[in-house]
Amino acid sequence: MGIVYRTTGTCSRSIDFEVDSNNKVHNVRFAGGCMGNTQGVSKLVEGMDVDEVISRLKGVQCRNNTSCPDQLARALEEYKDKK
C-alpha cells in the first residue's frame, strides 16, 4: 500500500512511496519538483533501509530550509512515528 506525504516549502507537491516488511523503501514518486533531481533521488533510494535514507537525506537544503530529499526524509520519519 502506498503512502502519500504532502510536502511543504518545495517545488514538489507530494511524495508517494512504499515501505516493505523489511523496512526497505520502494516506488518513490514525487509530484512536481525538478524532474531530474526527483527521479535521481527516487532511483538512489530504491531498496534502501528507511533509517539509512533518513540519515543521508535529512537536512539537505535547497530553499525554505528544506528540499525534496529533506522532505522525503521527513516523510519517512512521519511514517516511522505512525507505525
PyMOL Python script that loads the backbone (N, CA, C, O; Angstrom):
from pymol import cmd

cmd.read_pdbstr("""\
ATOM      1  N   MET A   1       0.845  -1.186   0.000  1.00  0.00           N
ATOM      2  CA  MET A   1       0.000   0.000   0.000  1.00  0.00           C
ATOM      3  C   MET A   1       0.881   1.238   0.000  1.00  0.00           C
ATOM      4  O   MET A   1       1.826   1.324   0.784  1.00  0.00           O
ATOM      5  N   GLY A   2       0.585   2.198  -0.869  1.00  0.00           N
ATOM      6  CA  GLY A   2       1.367   3.415  -0.967  1.00  0.00           C
ATOM      7  C   GLY A   2       1.024   4.430   0.111  1.00  0.00           C
ATOM      8  O   GLY A   2      -0.099   4.481   0.612  1.00  0.00           O
ATOM      9  N   ILE A   3       2.008   5.225   0.449  1.00  0.00           N
ATOM     10  CA  ILE A   3       1.862   6.283   1.440  1.00  0.00           C
ATOM     11  C   ILE A   3       2.023   7.600   0.707  1.00  0.00           C
ATOM     12  O   ILE A   3       2.900   7.725  -0.148  1.00  0.00           O
ATOM     13  N   VAL A   4       1.199   8.580   1.021  1.00  0.00           N
ATOM     14  CA  VAL A   4       1.292   9.896   0.398  1.00  0.00           C
ATOM     15  C   VAL A   4       1.654  10.909   1.470  1.00  0.00           C
ATOM     16  O   VAL A   4       1.016  10.979   2.521  1.00  0.00           O
ATOM     17  N   TYR A   5       2.689  11.694   1.190  1.00  0.00           N
ATOM     18  CA  TYR A   5       3.132  12.750   2.101  1.00  0.00           C
ATOM     19  C   TYR A   5       3.031  14.076   1.365  1.00  0.00           C
ATOM     20  O   TYR A   5       3.592  14.224   0.279  1.00  0.00           O
ATOM     21  N   ARG A   6       2.331  15.032   1.935  1.00  0.00           N
ATOM     22  CA  ARG A   6       2.202  16.375   1.345  1.00  0.00           C
ATOM     23  C   ARG A   6       3.418  17.205   1.760  1.00  0.00           C
ATOM     24  O   ARG A   6       3.643  17.432   2.949  1.00  0.00           O
ATOM     25  N   THR A   7       4.182  17.647   0.798  1.00  0.00           N
ATOM     26  CA  THR A   7       5.403  18.393   1.075  1.00  0.00           C
ATOM     27  C   THR A   7       5.101  19.852   1.398  1.00  0.00           C
ATOM     28  O   THR A   7       4.030  20.361   1.071  1.00  0.00           O
ATOM     29  N   THR A   8       6.057  20.518   2.045  1.00  0.00           N
ATOM     30  CA  THR A   8       5.961  21.950   2.310  1.00  0.00           C
ATOM     31  C   THR A   8       7.303  22.590   2.019  1.00  0.00           C
ATOM     32  O   THR A   8       8.351  22.014   2.310  1.00  0.00           O
ATOM     33  N   GLY A   9       7.269  23.784   1.442  1.00  0.00           N
ATOM     34  CA  GLY A   9       8.484  24.545   1.203  1.00  0.00           C
ATOM     35  C   GLY A   9       9.293  24.125   0.000  1.00  0.00           C
ATOM     36  O   GLY A   9      10.417  24.593  -0.180  1.00  0.00           O
ATOM     37  N   THR A  10       8.746  23.247  -0.835  1.00  0.00           N
ATOM     38  CA  THR A  10       9.471  22.784  -2.021  1.00  0.00           C
ATOM     39  C   THR A  10       8.609  22.927  -3.262  1.00  0.00           C
ATOM     40  O   THR A  10       7.407  23.182  -3.180  1.00  0.00           O
ATOM     41  N   CYS A  11       9.243  22.758  -4.409  1.00  0.00           N
ATOM     42  CA  CYS A  11       8.507  22.798  -5.677  1.00  0.00           C
ATOM     43  C   CYS A  11       7.614  21.565  -5.836  1.00  0.00           C
ATOM     44  O   CYS A  11       6.556  21.639  -6.461  1.00  0.00           O
ATOM     45  N   SER A  12       8.038  20.441  -5.272  1.00  0.00           N
ATOM     46  CA  SER A  12       7.187  19.252  -5.329  1.00  0.00           C
ATOM     47  C   SER A  12       5.989  19.447  -4.398  1.00  0.00           C
ATOM     48  O   SER A  12       6.080  20.125  -3.375  1.00  0.00           O
ATOM     49  N   ARG A  13       4.873  18.838  -4.776  1.00  0.00           N
ATOM     50  CA  ARG A  13       3.639  18.966  -4.003  1.00  0.00           C
ATOM     51  C   ARG A  13       3.424  17.810  -3.045  1.00  0.00           C
ATOM     52  O   ARG A  13       2.843  17.977  -1.972  1.00  0.00           O
ATOM     53  N   SER A  14       3.894  16.646  -3.438  1.00  0.00           N
ATOM     54  CA  SER A  14       3.709  15.465  -2.609  1.00  0.00           C
ATOM     55  C   SER A  14       4.716  14.390  -2.997  1.00  0.00           C
ATOM     56  O   SER A  14       5.355  14.450  -4.048  1.00  0.00           O
ATOM     57  N   ILE A  15       4.835  13.395  -2.103  1.00  0.00           N
ATOM     58  CA  ILE A  15       5.701  12.249  -2.355  1.00  0.00           C
ATOM     59  C   ILE A  15       4.890  10.994  -2.054  1.00  0.00           C
ATOM     60  O   ILE A  15       4.304  10.869  -0.979  1.00  0.00           O
ATOM     61  N   ASP A  16       4.860  10.073  -3.002  1.00  0.00           N
ATOM     62  CA  ASP A  16       4.240   8.761  -2.808  1.00  0.00           C
ATOM     63  C   ASP A  16       5.374   7.760  -2.642  1.00  0.00           C
ATOM     64  O   ASP A  16       6.372   7.831  -3.358  1.00  0.00           O
ATOM     65  N   PHE A  17       5.231   6.833  -1.710  1.00  0.00           N
ATOM     66  CA  PHE A  17       6.261   5.811  -1.525  1.00  0.00           C
ATOM     67  C   PHE A  17       5.677   4.601  -0.828  1.00  0.00           C
ATOM     68  O   PHE A  17       4.564   4.643  -0.303  1.00  0.00           O
ATOM     69  N   GLU A  18       6.441   3.520  -0.829  1.00  0.00           N
ATOM     70  CA  GLU A  18       6.057   2.300  -0.140  1.00  0.00           C
ATOM     71  C   GLU A  18       7.221   1.857   0.733  1.00  0.00           C
ATOM     72  O   GLU A  18       8.380   2.133   0.425  1.00  0.00           O
ATOM     73  N   VAL A  19       6.905   1.174   1.819  1.00  0.00           N
ATOM     74  CA  VAL A  19       7.903   0.573   2.693  1.00  0.00           C
ATOM     75  C   VAL A  19       7.494  -0.879   2.884  1.00  0.00           C
ATOM     76  O   VAL A  19       6.360  -1.161   3.271  1.00  0.00           O
ATOM     77  N   ASP A  20       8.422  -1.811   2.612  1.00  0.00           N
ATOM     78  CA  ASP A  20       8.084  -3.225   2.741  1.00  0.00           C
ATOM     79  C   ASP A  20       8.272  -3.730   4.168  1.00  0.00           C
ATOM     80  O   ASP A  20       8.655  -2.968   5.056  1.00  0.00           O
ATOM     81  N   SER A  21       8.008  -4.991   4.383  1.00  0.00           N
ATOM     82  CA  SER A  21       8.076  -5.580   5.720  1.00  0.00           C
ATOM     83  C   SER A  21       9.498  -5.640   6.274  1.00  0.00           C
ATOM     84  O   SER A  21       9.688  -5.856   7.471  1.00  0.00           O
ATOM     85  N   ASN A  22      10.495  -5.450   5.414  1.00  0.00           N
ATOM     86  CA  ASN A  22      11.897  -5.419   5.841  1.00  0.00           C
ATOM     87  C   ASN A  22      12.412  -3.998   6.037  1.00  0.00           C
ATOM     88  O   ASN A  22      13.617  -3.778   6.159  1.00  0.00           O
ATOM     89  N   ASN A  23      11.489  -3.032   6.068  1.00  0.00           N
ATOM     90  CA  ASN A  23      11.834  -1.622   6.290  1.00  0.00           C
ATOM     91  C   ASN A  23      12.603  -1.000   5.123  1.00  0.00           C
ATOM     92  O   ASN A  23      13.404  -0.085   5.313  1.00  0.00           O
ATOM     93  N   LYS A  24      12.350  -1.508   3.912  1.00  0.00           N
ATOM     94  CA  LYS A  24      13.015  -1.003   2.708  1.00  0.00           C
ATOM     95  C   LYS A  24      12.057  -0.106   1.932  1.00  0.00           C
ATOM     96  O   LYS A  24      10.860  -0.379   1.841  1.00  0.00           O
ATOM     97  N   VAL A  25      12.611   0.971   1.376  1.00  0.00           N
ATOM     98  CA  VAL A  25      11.834   1.972   0.631  1.00  0.00           C
ATOM     99  C   VAL A  25      11.708   1.547  -0.826  1.00  0.00           C
ATOM    100  O   VAL A  25      12.675   1.080  -1.428  1.00  0.00           O
ATOM    101  N   HIS A  26      10.505   1.712  -1.396  1.00  0.00           N
ATOM    102  CA  HIS A  26      10.254   1.351  -2.792  1.00  0.00           C
ATOM    103  C   HIS A  26       9.309   2.347  -3.447  1.00  0.00           C
ATOM    104  O   HIS A  26       8.518   3.013  -2.780  1.00  0.00           O
ATOM    105  N   ASN A  27       9.409   2.430  -4.761  1.00  0.00           N
ATOM    106  CA  ASN A  27       8.453   3.164  -5.599  1.00  0.00           C
ATOM    107  C   ASN A  27       8.238   4.609  -5.166  1.00  0.00           C
ATOM    108  O   ASN A  27       7.100   5.066  -5.063  1.00  0.00           O
ATOM    109  N   VAL A  28       9.326   5.325  -4.913  1.00  0.00           N
ATOM    110  CA  VAL A  28       9.225   6.733  -4.537  1.00  0.00           C
ATOM    111  C   VAL A  28       8.875   7.545  -5.783  1.00  0.00           C
ATOM    112  O   VAL A  28       9.541   7.435  -6.812  1.00  0.00           O
ATOM    113  N   ARG A  29       7.834   8.351  -5.682  1.00  0.00           N
ATOM    114  CA  ARG A  29       7.397   9.212  -6.790  1.00  0.00           C
ATOM    115  C   ARG A  29       7.075  10.600  -6.235  1.00  0.00           C
ATOM    116  O   ARG A  29       6.273  10.744  -5.312  1.00  0.00           O
ATOM    117  N   PHE A  30       7.706  11.599  -6.805  1.00  0.00           N
ATOM    118  CA  PHE A  30       7.443  12.987  -6.434  1.00  0.00           C
ATOM    119  C   PHE A  30       6.442  13.568  -7.417  1.00  0.00           C
ATOM    120  O   PHE A  30       6.543  13.320  -8.619  1.00  0.00           O
ATOM    121  N   ALA A  31       5.476  14.338  -6.926  1.00  0.00           N
ATOM    122  CA  ALA A  31       4.559  15.085  -7.782  1.00  0.00           C
ATOM    123  C   ALA A  31       5.098  16.509  -7.850  1.00  0.00           C
ATOM    124  O   ALA A  31       5.089  17.232  -6.854  1.00  0.00           O
ATOM    125  N   GLY A  32       5.563  16.902  -9.020  1.00  0.00           N
ATOM    126  CA  GLY A  32       6.175  18.213  -9.190  1.00  0.00           C
ATOM    127  C   GLY A  32       7.641  18.179  -8.829  1.00  0.00           C
ATOM    128  O   GLY A  32       8.208  17.113  -8.591  1.00  0.00           O
ATOM    129  N   GLY A  33       8.253  19.346  -8.790  1.00  0.00           N
ATOM    130  CA  GLY A  33       9.675  19.438  -8.482  1.00  0.00           C
ATOM    131  C   GLY A  33      10.523  19.320  -9.734  1.00  0.00           C
ATOM    132  O   GLY A  33       9.998  19.189 -10.840  1.00  0.00           O
ATOM    133  N   CYS A  34      11.818  19.367  -9.559  1.00  0.00           N
ATOM    134  CA  CYS A  34      12.770  19.257 -10.668  1.00  0.00           C
ATOM    135  C   CYS A  34      12.872  17.792 -11.080  1.00  0.00           C
ATOM    136  O   CYS A  34      13.372  16.964 -10.319  1.00  0.00           O
ATOM    137  N   MET A  35      12.404  17.477 -12.268  1.00  0.00           N
ATOM    138  CA  MET A  35      12.268  16.095 -12.698  1.00  0.00           C
ATOM    139  C   MET A  35      13.566  15.294 -12.574  1.00  0.00           C
ATOM    140  O   MET A  35      13.549  14.169 -12.074  1.00  0.00           O
ATOM    141  N   GLY A  36      14.671  15.852 -13.016  1.00  0.00           N
ATOM    142  CA  GLY A  36      15.937  15.123 -12.941  1.00  0.00           C
ATOM    143  C   GLY A  36      16.334  14.824 -11.512  1.00  0.00           C
ATOM    144  O   GLY A  36      16.766  13.714 -11.200  1.00  0.00           O
ATOM    145  N   ASN A  37      16.190  15.810 -10.643  1.00  0.00           N
ATOM    146  CA  ASN A  37      16.546  15.640  -9.238  1.00  0.00           C
ATOM    147  C   ASN A  37      15.645  14.609  -8.570  1.00  0.00           C
ATOM    148  O   ASN A  37      16.135  13.698  -7.903  1.00  0.00           O
ATOM    149  N   THR A  38      14.361  14.743  -8.740  1.00  0.00           N
ATOM    150  CA  THR A  38      13.437  13.848  -8.037  1.00  0.00           C
ATOM    151  C   THR A  38      13.525  12.415  -8.576  1.00  0.00           C
ATOM    152  O   THR A  38      13.410  11.462  -7.806  1.00  0.00           O
ATOM    153  N   GLN A  39      13.725  12.255  -9.880  1.00  0.00           N
ATOM    154  CA  GLN A  39      13.896  10.915 -10.430  1.00  0.00           C
ATOM    155  C   GLN A  39      15.195  10.300  -9.933  1.00  0.00           C
ATOM    156  O   GLN A  39      15.247   9.107  -9.633  1.00  0.00           O
ATOM    157  N   GLY A  40      16.241  11.110  -9.846  1.00  0.00           N
ATOM    158  CA  GLY A  40      17.520  10.619  -9.344  1.00  0.00           C
ATOM    159  C   GLY A  40      17.421  10.168  -7.903  1.00  0.00           C
ATOM    160  O   GLY A  40      17.909   9.094  -7.553  1.00  0.00           O
ATOM    161  N   VAL A  41      16.793  10.979  -7.062  1.00  0.00           N
ATOM    162  CA  VAL A  41      16.615  10.620  -5.657  1.00  0.00           C
ATOM    163  C   VAL A  41      15.812   9.328  -5.559  1.00  0.00           C
ATOM    164  O   VAL A  41      16.160   8.438  -4.783  1.00  0.00           O
ATOM    165  N   SER A  42      14.751   9.222  -6.331  1.00  0.00           N
ATOM    166  CA  SER A  42      13.895   8.031  -6.300  1.00  0.00           C
ATOM    167  C   SER A  42      14.684   6.771  -6.635  1.00  0.00           C
ATOM    168  O   SER A  42      14.539   5.750  -5.964  1.00  0.00           O
ATOM    169  N   LYS A  43      15.513   6.838  -7.662  1.00  0.00           N
ATOM    170  CA  LYS A  43      16.308   5.672  -8.062  1.00  0.00           C
ATOM    171  C   LYS A  43      17.389   5.345  -7.037  1.00  0.00           C
ATOM    172  O   LYS A  43      17.674   4.173  -6.791  1.00  0.00           O
ATOM    173  N   LEU A  44      17.983   6.356  -6.446  1.00  0.00           N
ATOM    174  CA  LEU A  44      19.050   6.127  -5.481  1.00  0.00           C
ATOM    175  C   LEU A  44      18.554   5.470  -4.192  1.00  0.00           C
ATOM    176  O   LEU A  44      19.274   4.672  -3.591  1.00  0.00           O
ATOM    177  N   VAL A  45      17.349   5.792  -3.768  1.00  0.00           N
ATOM    178  CA  VAL A  45      16.845   5.249  -2.501  1.00  0.00           C
ATOM    179  C   VAL A  45      16.087   3.934  -2.675  1.00  0.00           C
ATOM    180  O   VAL A  45      15.726   3.305  -1.680  1.00  0.00           O
ATOM    181  N   GLU A  46      15.840   3.509  -3.898  1.00  0.00           N
ATOM    182  CA  GLU A  46      15.099   2.269  -4.142  1.00  0.00           C
ATOM    183  C   GLU A  46      15.769   1.099  -3.431  1.00  0.00           C
ATOM    184  O   GLU A  46      16.944   0.811  -3.662  1.00  0.00           O
ATOM    185  N   GLY A  47      15.015   0.428  -2.565  1.00  0.00           N
ATOM    186  CA  GLY A  47      15.514  -0.737  -1.842  1.00  0.00           C
ATOM    187  C   GLY A  47      16.371  -0.423  -0.626  1.00  0.00           C
ATOM    188  O   GLY A  47      16.872  -1.335   0.031  1.00  0.00           O
ATOM    189  N   MET A  48      16.547   0.863  -0.318  1.00  0.00           N
ATOM    190  CA  MET A  48      17.378   1.274   0.816  1.00  0.00           C
ATOM    191  C   MET A  48      16.550   1.222   2.106  1.00  0.00           C
ATOM    192  O   MET A  48      15.335   1.424   2.084  1.00  0.00           O
ATOM    193  N   ASP A  49      17.221   0.951   3.216  1.00  0.00           N
ATOM    194  CA  ASP A  49      16.575   0.935   4.516  1.00  0.00           C
ATOM    195  C   ASP A  49      16.064   2.333   4.878  1.00  0.00           C
ATOM    196  O   ASP A  49      16.731   3.332   4.611  1.00  0.00           O
ATOM    197  N   VAL A  50      14.893   2.394   5.479  1.00  0.00           N
ATOM    198  CA  VAL A  50      14.265   3.660   5.865  1.00  0.00           C
ATOM    199  C   VAL A  50      15.229   4.528   6.679  1.00  0.00           C
ATOM    200  O   VAL A  50      15.386   5.715   6.393  1.00  0.00           O
ATOM    201  N   ASP A  51      15.864   3.947   7.677  1.00  0.00           N
ATOM    202  CA  ASP A  51      16.757   4.724   8.545  1.00  0.00           C
ATOM    203  C   ASP A  51      17.975   5.251   7.791  1.00  0.00           C
ATOM    204  O   ASP A  51      18.475   6.333   8.096  1.00  0.00           O
ATOM    205  N   GLU A  52      18.448   4.498   6.818  1.00  0.00           N
ATOM    206  CA  GLU A  52      19.588   4.944   6.008  1.00  0.00           C
ATOM    207  C   GLU A  52      19.188   6.133   5.139  1.00  0.00           C
ATOM    208  O   GLU A  52      19.950   7.090   5.003  1.00  0.00           O
ATOM    209  N   VAL A  53      18.001   6.072   4.555  1.00  0.00           N
ATOM    210  CA  VAL A  53      17.517   7.198   3.736  1.00  0.00           C
ATOM    211  C   VAL A  53      17.411   8.446   4.601  1.00  0.00           C
ATOM    212  O   VAL A  53      17.863   9.519   4.201  1.00  0.00           O
ATOM    213  N   ILE A  54      16.821   8.316   5.775  1.00  0.00           N
ATOM    214  CA  ILE A  54      16.675   9.464   6.676  1.00  0.00           C
ATOM    215  C   ILE A  54      18.044  10.022   7.026  1.00  0.00           C
ATOM    216  O   ILE A  54      18.253  11.234   6.971  1.00  0.00           O
ATOM    217  N   SER A  55      18.968   9.159   7.383  1.00  0.00           N
ATOM    218  CA  SER A  55      20.310   9.578   7.773  1.00  0.00           C
ATOM    219  C   SER A  55      21.020  10.343   6.660  1.00  0.00           C
ATOM    220  O   SER A  55      21.708  11.330   6.921  1.00  0.00           O
ATOM    221  N   ARG A  56      20.856   9.894   5.438  1.00  0.00           N
ATOM    222  CA  ARG A  56      21.556  10.514   4.306  1.00  0.00           C
ATOM    223  C   ARG A  56      20.896  11.801   3.810  1.00  0.00           C
ATOM    224  O   ARG A  56      21.584  12.714   3.355  1.00  0.00           O
ATOM    225  N   LEU A  57      19.575  11.876   3.895  1.00  0.00           N
ATOM    226  CA  LEU A  57      18.869  12.991   3.242  1.00  0.00           C
ATOM    227  C   LEU A  57      18.365  14.086   4.176  1.00  0.00           C
ATOM    228  O   LEU A  57      18.125  15.210   3.735  1.00  0.00           O
ATOM    229  N   LYS A  58      18.205  13.778   5.444  1.00  0.00           N
ATOM    230  CA  LYS A  58      17.669  14.781   6.371  1.00  0.00           C
ATOM    231  C   LYS A  58      18.629  15.971   6.463  1.00  0.00           C
ATOM    232  O   LYS A  58      19.829  15.810   6.683  1.00  0.00           O
ATOM    233  N   GLY A  59      18.069  17.154   6.289  1.00  0.00           N
ATOM    234  CA  GLY A  59      18.853  18.376   6.409  1.00  0.00           C
ATOM    235  C   GLY A  59      19.410  18.917   5.106  1.00  0.00           C
ATOM    236  O   GLY A  59      19.990  20.003   5.098  1.00  0.00           O
ATOM    237  N   VAL A  60      19.250  18.187   3.988  1.00  0.00           N
ATOM    238  CA  VAL A  60      19.681  18.709   2.693  1.00  0.00           C
ATOM    239  C   VAL A  60      18.808  19.918   2.378  1.00  0.00           C
ATOM    240  O   VAL A  60      17.581  19.838   2.444  1.00  0.00           O
ATOM    241  N   GLN A  61      19.442  21.040   2.036  1.00  0.00           N
ATOM    242  CA  GLN A  61      18.674  22.264   1.824  1.00  0.00           C
ATOM    243  C   GLN A  61      18.748  22.750   0.386  1.00  0.00           C
ATOM    244  O   GLN A  61      19.780  22.642  -0.276  1.00  0.00           O
ATOM    245  N   CYS A  62      17.643  23.279  -0.074  1.00  0.00           N
ATOM    246  CA  CYS A  62      17.541  23.904  -1.389  1.00  0.00           C
ATOM    247  C   CYS A  62      16.987  25.315  -1.211  1.00  0.00           C
ATOM    248  O   CYS A  62      17.635  26.299  -1.567  1.00  0.00           O
ATOM    249  N   ARG A  63      15.799  25.396  -0.666  1.00  0.00           N
ATOM    250  CA  ARG A  63      15.146  26.671  -0.368  1.00  0.00           C
ATOM    251  C   ARG A  63      14.245  26.481   0.833  1.00  0.00           C
ATOM    252  O   ARG A  63      13.875  25.353   1.160  1.00  0.00           O
ATOM    253  N   ASN A  64      13.895  27.548   1.481  1.00  0.00           N
ATOM    254  CA  ASN A  64      12.990  27.487   2.628  1.00  0.00           C
ATOM    255  C   ASN A  64      13.465  26.504   3.705  1.00  0.00           C
ATOM    256  O   ASN A  64      12.652  25.885   4.392  1.00  0.00           O
ATOM    257  N   ASN A  65      14.788  26.369   3.845  1.00  0.00           N
ATOM    258  CA  ASN A  65      15.384  25.466   4.836  1.00  0.00           C
ATOM    259  C   ASN A  65      14.964  24.007   4.666  1.00  0.00           C
ATOM    260  O   ASN A  65      14.913  23.257   5.641  1.00  0.00           O
ATOM    261  N   THR A  66      14.664  23.605   3.437  1.00  0.00           N
ATOM    262  CA  THR A  66      14.309  22.221   3.143  1.00  0.00           C
ATOM    263  C   THR A  66      14.636  21.941   1.679  1.00  0.00           C
ATOM    264  O   THR A  66      15.193  22.797   0.992  1.00  0.00           O
ATOM    265  N   SER A  67      14.299  20.768   1.210  1.00  0.00           N
ATOM    266  CA  SER A  67      14.498  20.355  -0.182  1.00  0.00           C
ATOM    267  C   SER A  67      13.633  19.129  -0.434  1.00  0.00           C
ATOM    268  O   SER A  67      13.030  18.593   0.495  1.00  0.00           O
ATOM    269  N   CYS A  68      13.569  18.689  -1.671  1.00  0.00           N
ATOM    270  CA  CYS A  68      12.822  17.458  -1.956  1.00  0.00           C
ATOM    271  C   CYS A  68      13.442  16.260  -1.228  1.00  0.00           C
ATOM    272  O   CYS A  68      12.701  15.468  -0.647  1.00  0.00           O
ATOM    273  N   PRO A  69      14.777  16.095  -1.237  1.00  0.00           N
ATOM    274  CA  PRO A  69      15.345  14.990  -0.461  1.00  0.00           C
ATOM    275  C   PRO A  69      15.036  15.104   1.032  1.00  0.00           C
ATOM    276  O   PRO A  69      14.716  14.104   1.674  1.00  0.00           O
ATOM    277  N   ASP A  70      15.128  16.305   1.585  1.00  0.00           N
ATOM    278  CA  ASP A  70      14.818  16.509   3.002  1.00  0.00           C
ATOM    279  C   ASP A  70      13.353  16.182   3.282  1.00  0.00           C
ATOM    280  O   ASP A  70      13.037  15.600   4.320  1.00  0.00           O
ATOM    281  N   GLN A  71      12.472  16.545   2.382  1.00  0.00           N
ATOM    282  CA  GLN A  71      11.051  16.241   2.564  1.00  0.00           C
ATOM    283  C   GLN A  71      10.810  14.734   2.547  1.00  0.00           C
ATOM    284  O   GLN A  71       9.944  14.242   3.271  1.00  0.00           O
ATOM    285  N   LEU A  72      11.563  13.994   1.733  1.00  0.00           N
ATOM    286  CA  LEU A  72      11.442  12.542   1.754  1.00  0.00           C
ATOM    287  C   LEU A  72      11.877  12.001   3.111  1.00  0.00           C
ATOM    288  O   LEU A  72      11.223  11.116   3.661  1.00  0.00           O
ATOM    289  N   ALA A  73      12.964  12.519   3.650  1.00  0.00           N
ATOM    290  CA  ALA A  73      13.410  12.096   4.982  1.00  0.00           C
ATOM    291  C   ALA A  73      12.327  12.392   6.017  1.00  0.00           C
ATOM    292  O   ALA A  73      12.057  11.563   6.885  1.00  0.00           O
ATOM    293  N   ARG A  74      11.713  13.556   5.931  1.00  0.00           N
ATOM    294  CA  ARG A  74      10.644  13.916   6.874  1.00  0.00           C
ATOM    295  C   ARG A  74       9.436  13.005   6.703  1.00  0.00           C
ATOM    296  O   ARG A  74       8.794  12.620   7.680  1.00  0.00           O
ATOM    297  N   ALA A  75       9.130  12.662   5.454  1.00  0.00           N
ATOM    298  CA  ALA A  75       8.010  11.747   5.192  1.00  0.00           C
ATOM    299  C   ALA A  75       8.272  10.392   5.828  1.00  0.00           C
ATOM    300  O   ALA A  75       7.369   9.791   6.410  1.00  0.00           O
ATOM    301  N   LEU A  76       9.498   9.912   5.721  1.00  0.00           N
ATOM    302  CA  LEU A  76       9.840   8.616   6.306  1.00  0.00           C
ATOM    303  C   LEU A  76       9.842   8.670   7.831  1.00  0.00           C
ATOM    304  O   LEU A  76       9.463   7.700   8.488  1.00  0.00           O
ATOM    305  N   GLU A  77      10.265   9.795   8.392  1.00  0.00           N
ATOM    306  CA  GLU A  77      10.188   9.950   9.843  1.00  0.00           C
ATOM    307  C   GLU A  77       8.738   9.911  10.312  1.00  0.00           C
ATOM    308  O   GLU A  77       8.415   9.273  11.314  1.00  0.00           O
ATOM    309  N   GLU A  78       7.871  10.599   9.576  1.00  0.00           N
ATOM    310  CA  GLU A  78       6.450  10.596   9.930  1.00  0.00           C
ATOM    311  C   GLU A  78       5.885   9.183   9.820  1.00  0.00           C
ATOM    312  O   GLU A  78       5.106   8.752  10.670  1.00  0.00           O
ATOM    313  N   TYR A  79       6.277   8.472   8.777  1.00  0.00           N
ATOM    314  CA  TYR A  79       5.850   7.077   8.599  1.00  0.00           C
ATOM    315  C   TYR A  79       6.260   6.259   9.826  1.00  0.00           C
ATOM    316  O   TYR A  79       5.448   5.517  10.379  1.00  0.00           O
ATOM    317  N   LYS A  80       7.501   6.393  10.245  1.00  0.00           N
ATOM    318  CA  LYS A  80       8.001   5.644  11.404  1.00  0.00           C
ATOM    319  C   LYS A  80       7.232   5.997  12.682  1.00  0.00           C
ATOM    320  O   LYS A  80       6.921   5.122  13.489  1.00  0.00           O
ATOM    321  N   ASP A  81       6.934   7.278  12.852  1.00  0.00           N
ATOM    322  CA  ASP A  81       6.207   7.725  14.047  1.00  0.00           C
ATOM    323  C   ASP A  81       4.795   7.146  14.104  1.00  0.00           C
ATOM    324  O   ASP A  81       4.284   6.849  15.184  1.00  0.00           O
ATOM    325  N   LYS A  82       4.169   6.986  12.942  1.00  0.00           N
ATOM    326  CA  LYS A  82       2.804   6.470  12.889  1.00  0.00           C
ATOM    327  C   LYS A  82       2.754   4.952  12.937  1.00  0.00           C
ATOM    328  O   LYS A  82       1.709   4.375  13.240  1.00  0.00           O
ATOM    329  N   LYS A  83       3.861   4.306  12.644  1.00  0.00           N
ATOM    330  CA  LYS A  83       3.913   2.848  12.559  1.00  0.00           C
ATOM    331  C   LYS A  83       3.819   2.195  13.904  1.00  0.00           C
ATOM    332  O   LYS A  83       3.849   0.968  13.998  1.00  0.00           O
TER     333      LYS A  83
END
""", "prot")
cmd.dss("prot")
cmd.show_as("cartoon", "prot")
cmd.util.cbc("prot")
cmd.orient("prot")
